[in-house]
Amino acid sequence: MGNQTKGAWDRFEADIQGLAGELKRHYRQASDEKNTADLNRSLEQLRQAADAVFRSLETATRDPEVRSKTKETARSFGSAVAETFRDLSDEIEKAVRKPAAKK
């Protein structure tokens, strides 16, 4: 992998971690369930977009090795995103439970 390619992936990794941090901060500051629902909807749209990209890559070729590698890459991408946002889902649960606990 060339230096420019590696640098681009390193930036992507840093950016996704920064995004996770910003979303966590936003969840902590979310004042109502509508804000939480909006963020959940945005995360679901992100997941669907990533799924669509990998599905289109998988169907772009009949080569079984490329299809297999695409599935593998989609799984590892999904795992990386899930790990990055695992803390965020903890924040979501806290935000959802908090109003119920006050009642």
KATA-V945586 format. One record per residue. N is the residue number from 1. RES is the residue in three letters. SS is DSSP state (A for helix, B for strand, O for the rest). PSI is psi in whole degrees, -180 to 180 (none if undefined). NEAR is the number of other C-alpha atoms within 8 Angstrom. Layout:
BEGIN
n->(N,N)
res->(RES,RES)
ss->(SS,SS)
psi->(PSI,PSI)
near->(NEAR,NEAR)
END
This chain:
BEGIN
n->(1,2,3,4,5,6,7,8,9,10,11,12,13,14,15,16,17,18,19,20,21,22,23,24,25,26,27,28,29,30,31,32,33,34,35,36,37,38,39,40,41,42,43,44,45,46,47,48,49,50,51,52,53,54,55,56,57,58,59,60,61,62,63,64,65,66,67,68,69,70,71,72,73,74,75,76,77,78,79,80,81,82,83,84,85,86,87,88,89,90,91,92,93,94,95,96,97,98,99,100,101,102,103)
res->(MET,GLY,ASN,GLN,THR,LYS,GLY,ALA,TRP,ASP,ARG,PHE,GLU,ALA,ASP,ILE,GLN,GLY,LEU,ALA,GLY,GLU,LEU,LYS,ARG,HIS,TYR,ARG,GLN,ALA,SER,ASP,GLU,LYS,ASN,THR,ALA,ASP,LEU,ASN,ARG,SER,LEU,GLU,GLN,LEU,ARG,GLN,ALA,ALA,ASP,ALA,VAL,PHE,ARG,SER,LEU,GLU,THR,ALA,THR,ARG,ASP,PRO,GLU,VAL,ARG,SER,LYS,THR,LYS,GLU,THR,ALA,ARG,SER,PHE,GLY,SER,ALA,VAL,ALA,GLU,THR,PHE,ARG,ASP,LEU,SER,ASP,GLU,ILE,GLU,LYS,ALA,VAL,ARG,LYS,PRO,ALA,ALA,LYS,LYS)
ss->(O,O,A,A,A,A,A,A,A,A,A,A,A,A,A,A,A,A,A,A,A,A,A,A,A,A,A,A,A,O,O,O,A,A,A,A,A,A,A,A,A,A,A,A,A,A,A,A,A,A,A,A,A,A,A,A,A,A,A,O,O,O,O,A,A,A,A,A,A,A,A,A,A,A,A,A,A,A,A,A,A,A,A,A,A,A,A,A,A,A,A,A,A,A,A,A,A,A,A,A,A,A,O)
psi->(133,163,-39,-41,-47,-42,-40,-42,-37,-42,-42,-45,-46,-40,-42,-36,-39,-41,-44,-42,-42,-41,-40,-44,-43,-40,-42,-33,-6,125,-15,172,-27,-44,-44,-44,-40,-43,-41,-42,-42,-43,-39,-39,-38,-45,-44,-39,-44,-43,-44,-41,-49,-35,-42,-36,-40,-37,-6,-15,154,-6,116,-33,-42,-42,-43,-44,-36,-45,-43,-45,-40,-41,-45,-35,-46,-42,-43,-44,-43,-44,-42,-38,6,-45,-36,-41,-30,-41,-39,-48,-43,-43,-38,-39,-31,-52,-36,-35,-29,-24,none)
near->(4,5,6,6,8,9,8,8,8,8,8,8,8,8,8,9,9,8,8,11,8,8,9,11,8,8,11,8,6,10,5,6,8,6,9,12,8,8,8,8,8,8,8,8,8,8,8,8,8,8,9,8,8,11,8,8,10,11,8,6,8,7,6,6,6,10,13,8,8,11,10,8,8,10,8,8,8,8,8,8,8,8,8,10,9,8,9,10,8,8,11,10,8,8,12,9,8,8,8,7,6,5,4)
END
